[in-house]
Amino acid sequence: MDSKGPAEKRTEDFLDRQLSWVRKSLHGQPLSWEEMSALQQPGAFEILGKARDEYLQLLRQCPARLREYRKLQRKLGAKSALSDVPSVRSGAPRQDSIAQEAAELQYAGMSQPKIARALNLSHPNRKDSKGNKRPFTAEAVRKILARLRRETTPDKT
């Protein structure tokens, strides 16, 4: 016996009758070049709009499929809303002000262990992402200064 109800069957029959580009558009799948050219034909958006309206009417009778469709549309909407927003670089945030402070202390003649102590005094509440105390070390200062030098020196090309 078929486990699909009559509403589910009508929805599947409706999708089977649709053109491939309409079916893929309703499911949020990428279109091929041929399908994209079909979408650019006159009247294509009207066809897609009518198909979407009818599909939504059918989905109202299938709550599980409607839930999936809403989830897909939410995902696609978020993706399109973020399409022109630059992504955030992974890793810890940059510490340019601390690097500049360390460079000034080095320019004043301090060694890297002394710079680390001075930075720990001026930034006593420095913590990592888990909330643990994270004091500056001479090695951390060396890396901060090396990165600052790499970013400020012009290329020799």
C-alpha positions in Angstrom: 0.0 0.0 0.0 1.2 3.5 -0.8 2.1 5.5 2.3 1.4 8.9 0.6 -1.9 10.6 1.1 -4.0 12.1 -1.7 -2.7 15.6 -1.0 0.9 14.3 -1.2 0.1 12.5 -4.5 -1.4 15.7 -6.0 1.6 17.7 -5.0 3.9 15.1 -6.7 1.8 14.9 -9.8 1.9 18.7 -10.0 5.7 18.8 -9.8 5.9 16.0 -12.4 3.8 18.1 -14.9 6.1 21.2 -14.5 9.0 22.1 -16.7 12.4 21.3 -15.3 13.3 24.9 -14.6 10.0 25.5 -12.8 10.5 22.4 -10.7 14.1 23.4 -9.9 13.1 27.0 -9.0 10.4 25.7 -6.6 13.0 23.5 -4.9 15.7 26.1 -4.8 18.1 24.1 -7.0 20.6 25.7 -9.4 19.5 26.0 -13.0 21.5 24.8 -16.0 22.4 27.2 -18.9 19.5 25.9 -21.0 17.1 26.4 -18.1 18.4 29.9 -17.4 17.7 30.8 -21.0 14.2 29.4 -20.8 13.7 31.6 -17.7 14.6 34.7 -19.7 11.9 34.1 -22.3 8.9 36.4 -22.4 6.2 35.2 -19.9 8.5 32.9 -18.0 8.1 34.8 -14.7 4.3 34.7 -15.0 4.5 30.9 -15.6 6.8 30.6 -12.5 4.5 32.8 -10.4 1.4 30.8 -11.3 3.2 27.5 -10.6 4.4 28.8 -7.2 0.9 30.0 -6.2 -0.6 26.6 -7.1 2.3 24.8 -5.4 1.7 26.8 -2.2 -2.0 25.9 -2.3 -1.1 22.2 -2.6 1.5 22.5 0.2 -1.1 23.9 2.6 -2.6 20.4 2.5 0.7 18.8 3.4 2.0 20.3 6.6 5.3 18.4 6.6 6.2 19.5 3.0 5.1 23.0 3.8 7.4 23.1 6.8 10.3 21.9 4.6 9.5 24.5 1.9 9.4 27.3 4.5 12.8 26.1 5.9 14.2 26.1 2.4 12.9 29.6 1.6 14.2 30.9 4.9 17.7 29.5 4.1 17.6 30.9 0.5 16.4 34.3 1.8 19.2 34.5 4.4 21.7 33.5 1.7 20.5 36.2 -0.7 20.3 38.8 2.0 24.0 38.1 2.8 25.2 37.8 -0.7 26.7 41.3 -0.9 27.9 41.4 2.8 31.6 40.4 3.1 32.3 37.4 5.2 34.1 37.6 8.5 37.7 36.2 8.5 38.2 33.2 10.7 40.4 33.3 13.8 41.0 35.8 16.5 40.2 39.5 15.9 43.2 41.7 15.0 44.9 43.6 17.7 46.4 46.5 15.8 46.3 48.9 18.7 48.2 46.5 20.9 50.7 45.9 18.1 51.2 49.6 17.7 51.7 50.0 21.4 54.2 47.2 21.4 56.1 48.8 18.5 56.3 52.1 20.4 57.7 50.4 23.5 60.2 48.6 21.3 61.2 51.9 19.7 61.7 53.3 23.2 64.3 50.6 23.8 62.4 48.0 25.7 63.2 44.3 25.3 60.4 41.8 24.4 60.0 40.4 28.0 59.8 44.0 29.3 57.2 44.9 26.6 55.2 41.8 27.6 55.2 43.0 31.3 54.2 46.5 30.3 51.4 45.3 28.1 50.2 43.0 30.9 50.1 46.1 33.2 48.1 48.2 30.7 45.8 45.3 29.7 45.2 43.3 32.9 41.8 41.9 31.9 42.9 40.2 28.7 41.0 36.9 28.2 40.7 34.2 25.6 37.4 33.2 24.0 36.6 30.9 26.9 37.1 33.6 29.5 40.5 32.4 30.8 43.2 34.9 31.6 45.6 35.3 28.8 48.7 37.4 29.7 51.2 38.6 27.1 54.4 36.6 26.8 57.7 37.5 25.2 56.9 35.1 22.4 53.5 36.7 21.8 55.1 40.1 21.6 57.7 38.8 19.2 54.9 37.5 16.9 52.9 40.7 17.2 55.9 42.8 16.2 56.8 40.4 13.4 53.3 40.6 11.9 53.3 44.4 12.2 56.6 44.5 10.4 55.4 42.2 7.6 52.3 44.3 7.1 54.0 47.7 7.2 57.1 47.1 5.0 56.5 47.6 1.3 57.1 44.8 -1.2 60.4 44.7 -2.9 59.0 43.7 -6.3 
